[in-house]
């Protein structure tokens, strides 16, 4: 992952990204019991994956390489909107 962040020219954001992903995943688990935490976590991870997708597009990476970020963006977006409904 370090080499990818170097390629993105975002070396300083690597550790922050890892921490945000970990906190978001933990929030999703806790959010199974507390809906407000689910809303915050899924919304935050959606935003994080959107930014990751934008970086991939700006670097002109292929769709195949960008697919994981897109998939997790849509999955977390779905969780976010479903959590808001409840």
N, C-alpha and C positions, 0 to 999 in steps of 0.2 A: 504494500500500500504506500509505503514511503516513496517509492519510485514514481508511482502514479501522481502523488501530490507534487513531486518535483516537476513532472511533466506538465502538470496544470499550472505551475508557478504559484502554488498555494501551500508551500511547505509549512508556513506558520499556522495554518488552519487545520492541519492534520490531527493533532491531539484534541483540539476542540470538537472536531467532527466525530471522532471516536467516542468522546465523552457524551456528546449529544445523542448519538445513536444508542449508547448503553442506557442512558437516562430515559430515552424515549421507549425503548423496549421494556424496561422495568415498569415504566408508567402504563404501558399497554397491559401488562400482567396485573398490576394493581387496579387498573381501570375496569377489569372484569368485575370488581366489587364496588367501585366508586365511579359512577358515570362521568362526573366532572373531570376526573383525572384522565379518563379515556379520551375525552374530547380534546384536552390540552395535548396529550401525548400524540394522538393520531394526527392532529392538526400540525404539530411541530415536525413530526416525521414526514408528513406530506410536503411541507415547506422545504425541509432539508433535501428531500429527494427531487423536488422541483429545481432547486438550485444546482444539485448534482447533474440533472438532465441538461440544464442550461449550459453548464460548463462543458459537458460532452458535446453539445451542439456547436458551441463556439470553437471547440478544438477540431470540429469536423470528424468526430469519431463515427464509425458506422452504426447503423441501427442495432446490429447484433451486439455490439459492445455496450450500447446505451440501454438495451432492453431491461437489465436488472433494475436500474434506477427508475425507468418508466413503470415497470411492473409494481415496484414497491410504492411509488408515488400514487398510482391508481388504487392499490390495495388500501393504503392508509387513508386516502381520500374517501374511499367507500366507507371505511370504519368511522371516519370523522362524521360524515353525513348521516350515517345510521345512528350514531351516538347522539347527534343533535335531535333526531326525531323522537328519541325516547325520553 
